[in-house]
Amino acid sequence: MIGGISVTQLLILLVIVMLVFGTKRLRNIGSDLGSAVKGFRKGIEDEPEDKEPEKLAKAENASAKSSDKEEKEKASTPTDSNV
């Protein structure tokens, strides 16, 4: 008995879920969920907390550069008031 649910109730629930979704779709959902969890774990392991400030600084520099480019392009294009 798990949390007030008996084994027979779990089996009945499993049969109902299989009838509603089908085994092929349940298999696809299971594999998609598994790959999502693997990707999440890999993402957590790949990004140590020490490197996060560096990544934030790089991202801020990149966004600042792109906004500077946009401002220069806007300044170089003539507008109706400049003509």
Secondary structure, DSSP 8 states (H G I E B T S, - for coil): -BTTB-HHHHHHHHHHHHHHH-HHHHHHHHHHHHHHHHHHHHHHHHS-GGGHHHHHHHHHHHHHHHHHHHHHHHHHS--TTT-
